[in-house]
């Protein structure tokens, strides 16, 4: 009989995937679960990937990724943040942002090290910390009605075992952006306590209503203790291309490159060539995405406003919205399963993102406006039947 490792006991399929998998059993389902847009990458991006395949550029790249791609990423950070990253030893290309996070945690955690994860949180953060023998420490937001990050709760959570803080701004699931003042305070906390900050910025280009985003790496003395995780999955709708990147101190990149040699060797080479095209022309290719998601967000907000017993705060970024279902009297998981069974609409229970979100469901507005309208109309019918 096969004896499984202890780590397997701390990992389980997320409710997001459970609802997604269950939704596939219905023919007429409207699936709001995954952050996987129905939009295709720009044709020029696809052509760059296909061209690489047709020309035989399908072998291994350096473990850290193509230097040409790393140079473009470096130039992008210089342009956006006025921060210099050496493309030869401070930037690494990864198999999506998820692998970037995993490699980072492998590189910094010893058994029992604590990682602070502010709620609401993406469940993968918790599970990856466990997979790397760390201890996830969840900090509550300001309140269950205000899902903003709580600086006070972060301060209280720090112990001699604390190694890092994971930030995600704009936030999956809430769509909120951490304010400049809060970012500055977290930076000061990290410096005072000698902590590493892992900042997941995969949604930073998906901003609405002139919302402002500040990266913690731009704070004084933070470059030396910050790992920036990014990906092409959301900005360019390239989820299946599995292409992400990390910007970090050279001593971390060196170790993570060695890990990469033993885990995946490198990110898929055709995807790297597609990424070169995408990032070289990022403003041209991502502008249409932002315009489309703005339209979808606005349609979602208009439709939800027609449901008297459900409220929603307009997300500042990402393509997610958290709907408050407290007045229905149902727990979020109970609500989600009943909604799927009765109306064939799949959503994610808020409890997935922490106890503070029990009164919420998350909707990904990654479908076209007609499906969004139909899905919310079904949601309205379900709520009115309770």
C-alpha positions as CSV (number, residue, x, y, z in Angstrom):
1,X,0.0,0.0,0.0
2,X,1.3,3.4,-0.9
3,X,2.1,5.7,2.1
4,X,1.4,9.3,1.3
5,X,3.4,12.2,2.7
6,X,2.3,14.3,5.6
7,X,2.0,17.3,3.3
8,X,-0.9,15.6,1.4
9,X,-3.0,15.9,4.6
10,X,-2.8,19.7,4.5
11,X,-3.8,20.0,0.8
12,X,-7.3,19.6,-0.7
13,X,-9.1,20.7,-3.8
14,X,-10.5,24.2,-3.5
15,X,-14.2,25.0,-3.5
16,X,-13.5,26.9,-6.6
17,X,-12.5,23.8,-8.5
18,X,-15.2,21.7,-6.8
19,X,-17.9,24.0,-8.1
20,X,-16.2,24.3,-11.5
21,X,-16.1,20.5,-11.8
22,X,-19.7,20.1,-10.7
23,X,-20.8,22.8,-13.1
24,X,-19.6,20.7,-16.0
25,X,-22.4,18.2,-15.5
26,X,-25.0,20.8,-16.5
27,X,-25.7,21.6,-20.2
28,X,-27.0,25.1,-19.7
29,X,-24.6,26.3,-17.0
30,X,-23.4,29.8,-16.6
31,X,-20.0,29.4,-14.9
32,X,-18.7,32.4,-12.9
33,X,-16.1,30.3,-11.0
34,X,-12.7,30.5,-12.6
35,X,-10.6,33.6,-13.4
36,X,-10.2,32.3,-16.9
37,X,-11.5,34.9,-19.4
38,X,-13.3,33.8,-22.6
39,X,-11.2,36.4,-24.5
40,X,-8.5,35.2,-26.8
41,X,-5.0,36.8,-26.8
42,X,-4.4,39.3,-29.6
43,X,-3.7,37.7,-32.9
44,X,-0.2,39.1,-33.0
45,X,0.6,37.3,-29.8
46,X,-0.7,34.0,-31.0
47,X,1.2,34.5,-34.3
48,X,4.4,35.0,-32.4
49,X,3.9,31.7,-30.5
50,X,2.9,29.8,-33.7
51,X,5.9,31.3,-35.6
52,X,8.2,30.0,-32.9
53,X,6.7,26.5,-33.2
54,X,6.9,26.5,-37.0
55,X,10.5,27.7,-37.0
56,X,11.5,24.9,-34.6
57,X,12.1,27.1,-31.5
58,X,10.6,24.5,-29.3
59,X,13.6,23.2,-27.3
60,X,14.8,24.2,-23.8
61,X,15.6,27.8,-23.0
62,X,18.0,28.8,-20.1
63,X,16.4,27.9,-16.8
64,X,15.8,31.5,-16.0
65,X,14.2,32.1,-19.4
66,X,15.2,33.9,-22.6
67,X,17.5,36.8,-21.9
68,X,15.7,38.8,-24.5
69,X,12.4,38.4,-22.6
70,X,14.1,39.2,-19.3
71,X,15.5,42.4,-20.8
72,X,12.0,43.5,-21.9
73,X,10.7,42.7,-18.4
74,X,13.6,44.7,-16.9
75,X,12.8,47.7,-19.2
76,X,9.2,47.5,-18.2
77,X,9.9,47.8,-14.5
78,X,12.3,50.7,-15.2
79,X,9.5,52.5,-17.2
80,X,6.7,51.8,-14.7
81,X,8.5,51.9,-11.4
82,X,11.8,53.6,-12.2
83,X,13.5,50.6,-10.6
84,X,16.5,48.9,-12.1
85,X,16.4,45.1,-12.3
86,X,19.4,43.4,-13.8
87,X,18.0,41.0,-16.4
88,X,20.8,38.6,-16.0
89,X,20.4,37.9,-12.3
90,X,17.4,39.7,-10.9
91,X,14.6,38.5,-13.2
92,X,13.4,35.0,-13.9
93,X,10.7,33.6,-16.3
94,X,8.4,31.0,-14.7
95,X,5.7,28.5,-15.6
96,X,2.9,31.0,-14.8
97,X,2.8,33.2,-11.7
98,X,1.8,30.2,-9.6
99,X,5.2,28.5,-10.1
100,X,6.9,31.8,-9.3
101,X,5.1,31.9,-5.9
102,X,6.0,28.2,-5.3
103,X,9.7,28.7,-6.2
104,X,9.8,31.8,-3.9
105,X,8.4,29.9,-0.9
106,X,10.7,27.0,-1.6
107,X,13.7,29.4,-1.5
108,X,12.8,31.2,1.7
109,X,11.0,28.8,4.1
110,X,12.3,26.4,6.6
111,X,10.0,24.0,8.5
112,X,7.8,26.0,10.8
113,X,8.5,29.4,9.4
114,X,5.3,31.6,9.4
115,X,3.9,33.5,6.4
116,X,1.3,36.2,7.1
117,X,-1.6,36.1,4.6
118,X,-4.1,38.8,4.9
119,X,-7.7,37.8,4.3
120,X,-9.6,37.6,2.1
121,X,-6.9,35.5,0.3
122,X,-6.5,33.3,-2.7
123,X,-6.6,29.7,-1.3
124,X,-3.4,28.7,-3.2
125,X,-1.3,30.9,-1.0
126,X,-2.3,28.9,2.1
127,X,-1.8,25.6,0.4
128,X,1.6,26.5,-1.2
129,X,2.9,27.6,2.2
130,X,1.9,24.3,3.6
131,X,3.5,22.4,0.7
132,X,6.7,24.2,1.5
133,X,6.5,23.2,5.2
134,X,5.6,26.7,6.4
135,X,2.8,27.8,8.6
136,X,0.2,30.1,7.0
137,X,-1.0,32.8,9.5
138,X,-4.2,34.4,8.4
139,X,-5.0,38.0,9.4
140,X,-8.5,39.3,9.4
141,X,-9.5,42.4,7.4
142,X,-10.9,45.6,8.9
143,X,-14.3,43.9,9.4
144,X,-16.6,41.4,7.7
145,X,-18.3,44.4,6.1
146,X,-15.1,46.1,5.1
147,X,-12.7,43.7,3.5
148,X,-9.8,46.2,3.4
149,X,-6.4,45.1,4.7
150,X,-5.9,45.6,8.5
151,X,-2.4,47.0,9.3
152,X,-3.1,46.5,13.0
153,X,-3.9,42.8,12.6
154,X,-0.7,42.3,10.6
155,X,1.3,43.9,13.3
156,X,-0.3,41.6,15.9
157,X,0.4,38.5,13.9
158,X,4.2,39.0,13.8
159,X,6.2,36.5,15.9
160,X,9.9,35.5,16.0
161,X,9.0,32.8,13.5
162,X,7.5,35.2,10.9
163,X,9.4,35.1,7.6
164,X,7.3,36.8,5.0
165,X,4.1,38.6,4.2
166,X,2.1,37.8,1.0
167,X,0.3,40.7,-0.6
168,X,-2.2,40.6,-3.5
169,X,-3.2,43.9,-4.9
170,X,-5.6,44.3,-6.6
171,X,-7.1,41.5,-4.7
172,X,-8.5,38.2,-5.7
173,X,-11.3,37.9,-4.6
174,X,-12.3,41.3,-3.4
175,X,-11.1,43.5,-6.3
176,X,-9.8,46.0,-3.7
177,X,-6.5,47.9,-4.1
178,X,-4.3,48.3,-1.0
179,X,-4.0,52.0,-0.4
180,X,-0.7,53.9,-0.8
181,X,-0.7,54.6,3.0
182,X,-1.3,51.0,3.9
183,X,1.5,49.9,1.4
184,X,3.9,52.3,3.1
185,X,3.0,51.0,6.6
186,X,3.5,47.4,5.5
187,X,6.9,48.3,4.1
188,X,7.8,49.9,7.4
189,X,6.7,46.8,9.2
190,X,8.7,44.6,6.9
191,X,11.9,46.7,7.4
192,X,11.4,46.8,11.2
193,X,11.0,43.1,11.5
194,X,13.3,42.0,8.7
195,X,10.6,40.3,6.7
196,X,10.3,39.4,3.0
197,X,7.3,40.7,1.1
198,X,5.9,38.6,-1.7
199,X,3.7,40.8,-3.8
200,X,1.4,39.2,-6.3
201,X,0.7,41.8,-8.9
202,X,-0.9,39.8,-11.7
203,X,-4.0,42.1,-11.8
204,X,-2.2,45.4,-11.6
205,X,-3.2,46.5,-15.1
206,X,-6.9,45.7,-14.7
207,X,-7.9,48.9,-12.9
208,X,-11.2,50.8,-13.1
209,X,-12.4,54.4,-12.5
210,X,-8.9,55.8,-12.6
211,X,-8.0,53.7,-9.5
212,X,-4.4,54.0,-8.4
213,X,-2.0,51.1,-7.8
214,X,1.2,51.3,-5.8
215,X,3.8,48.5,-5.7
216,X,5.5,48.0,-2.4
217,X,8.8,47.5,-4.2
218,X,8.8,51.3,-4.9
219,X,9.0,52.1,-1.2
220,X,12.3,53.1,0.2
221,X,14.6,50.2,1.0
222,X,12.1,47.6,-0.2
223,X,13.7,46.3,-3.4
224,X,16.2,44.3,-1.4
225,X,13.4,42.4,0.5
226,X,10.6,42.2,-2.1
227,X,9.7,39.4,-4.5
228,X,7.4,40.7,-7.3
229,X,5.3,38.0,-8.9
230,X,3.6,38.7,-12.2
231,X,2.1,36.8,-15.1
232,X,0.7,37.3,-18.6
233,X,-2.4,35.2,-17.8
234,X,-4.7,38.0,-16.8
235,X,-3.3,41.1,-18.6
236,X,-3.2,39.4,-22.0
237,X,-5.7,36.6,-21.3
238,X,-3.0,34.0,-21.8
239,X,-4.0,31.6,-18.9
240,X,-3.1,28.4,-20.8
241,X,0.2,29.6,-22.1
242,X,1.7,29.3,-18.6
243,X,4.0,32.2,-18.6
244,X,4.9,34.3,-15.6
245,X,8.0,36.1,-14.2
246,X,9.7,37.1,-10.9
247,X,11.7,40.2,-10.1
248,X,13.7,39.7,-6.9
249,X,17.1,40.1,-5.3
250,X,19.9,38.2,-7.1
251,X,20.5,35.7,-4.2
252,X,16.9,34.5,-4.5
253,X,16.9,34.4,-8.3
254,X,20.0,32.3,-8.2
255,X,18.5,29.7,-5.9
256,X,15.1,29.7,-7.7
257,X,16.9,29.1,-11.0
258,X,18.5,26.0,-9.6
259,X,15.1,24.8,-8.4
260,X,13.7,25.4,-11.8
261,X,16.3,23.2,-13.4
262,X,15.0,20.3,-11.2
263,X,11.3,21.1,-11.5
264,X,10.3,22.3,-15.0
265,X,13.6,23.1,-16.6
266,X,12.1,26.2,-18.2
267,X,8.9,27.9,-19.2
268,X,7.5,26.7,-22.6
269,X,9.7,28.3,-25.2
270,X,6.9,29.2,-27.7
271,X,5.1,30.9,-24.8
272,X,8.3,32.9,-24.1
273,X,8.3,34.2,-27.7
274,X,4.6,35.1,-27.5
275,X,5.4,37.0,-24.3
276,X,8.1,39.0,-26.0
277,X,5.5,40.2,-28.5
278,X,2.9,40.8,-25.8
279,X,5.2,42.8,-23.5
280,X,6.8,44.8,-26.3
281,X,3.4,46.1,-27.3
282,X,1.6,45.8,-24.0
283,X,-0.3,49.1,-24.1
284,X,-1.7,48.3,-27.5
285,X,-2.7,44.7,-26.6
286,X,-4.0,45.2,-23.1
287,X,-6.0,48.4,-23.7
288,X,-8.8,46.4,-25.4
289,X,-8.9,44.0,-22.5
290,X,-9.4,46.7,-20.0
291,X,-12.1,48.3,-22.1
292,X,-14.0,45.0,-22.4
293,X,-13.7,44.1,-18.6
294,X,-14.8,47.6,-17.7
295,X,-18.0,47.0,-19.8
296,X,-18.5,43.6,-18.2
297,X,-18.0,45.0,-14.7
298,X,-20.5,47.8,-15.3
299,X,-23.1,45.4,-16.7
300,X,-22.7,43.2,-13.7
301,X,-23.1,46.0,-11.2
302,X,-26.2,47.3,-13.1
303,X,-27.8,43.8,-13.0
304,X,-27.0,43.1,-9.3
305,X,-28.5,46.5,-8.4
306,X,-31.8,45.0,-9.5
307,X,-31.7,42.4,-6.7
308,X,-33.0,44.0,-3.5
309,X,-31.5,41.6,-1.1
310,X,-28.0,41.4,-2.5
311,X,-25.3,44.2,-2.4
312,X,-22.0,44.6,-4.1
313,X,-19.1,47.0,-3.8
314,X,-17.7,48.0,-7.2
315,X,-14.3,46.3,-7.6
316,X,-11.4,48.7,-8.1
317,X,-9.5,46.2,-10.1
318,X,-9.3,42.5,-11.3
319,X,-12.3,40.8,-12.9
320,X,-14.0,39.6,-9.7
321,X,-16.8,41.0,-7.6
322,X,-17.9,39.9,-4.1
323,X,-21.7,39.9,-3.6
324,X,-23.0,40.1,-0.1
325,X,-25.7,37.4,0.4
326,X,-26.1,37.8,4.2
327,X,-29.7,38.8,4.0
328,X,-30.6,35.4,2.4
329,X,-29.8,33.6,5.6
330,X,-27.7,31.0,3.8
331,X,-24.1,30.2,4.3
332,X,-22.0,30.8,1.3
333,X,-21.3,27.2,0.5
334,X,-25.0,26.2,0.9
335,X,-26.0,29.2,-1.3
336,X,-23.5,28.2,-4.1
337,X,-24.6,24.6,-4.3
338,X,-28.3,25.4,-4.2
339,X,-27.9,28.1,-6.9
340,X,-26.1,25.7,-9.1
341,X,-28.7,22.9,-8.7
342,X,-31.7,25.2,-9.1
343,X,-30.6,27.7,-11.7
344,X,-27.4,26.2,-13.2
345,X,-25.3,29.2,-12.2
346,X,-21.9,28.4,-10.7
347,X,-20.2,30.9,-8.2
348,X,-17.5,30.5,-5.6
349,X,-18.6,30.4,-1.9
350,X,-17.0,33.3,0.0
351,X,-15.8,30.9,2.8
352,X,-13.1,29.8,0.2
353,X,-11.3,33.1,0.9
354,X,-11.5,33.0,4.7
355,X,-14.0,33.1,7.5
356,X,-14.5,36.8,7.0
357,X,-16.2,36.1,3.6
358,X,-18.9,33.7,4.8
359,X,-21.5,36.3,3.9
360,X,-20.3,36.6,0.3
361,X,-20.0,34.8,-3.0
362,X,-17.5,35.6,-5.7
363,X,-18.4,36.1,-9.3
364,X,-15.8,36.3,-12.1
365,X,-17.0,38.5,-14.8
366,X,-15.0,36.6,-17.4
367,X,-18.0,35.8,-19.6
368,X,-19.6,38.0,-22.3
369,X,-22.2,40.6,-21.3
370,X,-25.1,38.4,-22.5
371,X,-24.1,35.6,-20.2
372,X,-23.5,38.0,-17.3
373,X,-27.0,39.4,-17.7
374,X,-28.5,35.9,-18.0
375,X,-26.6,34.6,-15.0
376,X,-27.5,37.5,-12.7
377,X,-31.2,37.2,-13.8
378,X,-31.1,33.6,-12.8
379,X,-29.4,34.6,-9.5
380,X,-32.2,37.1,-9.0
381,X,-34.9,34.5,-9.6
382,X,-33.1,32.1,-7.1
383,X,-32.9,34.7,-4.4
384,X,-36.5,35.7,-4.8
385,X,-37.6,32.1,-4.5
386,X,-36.0,31.7,-1.0
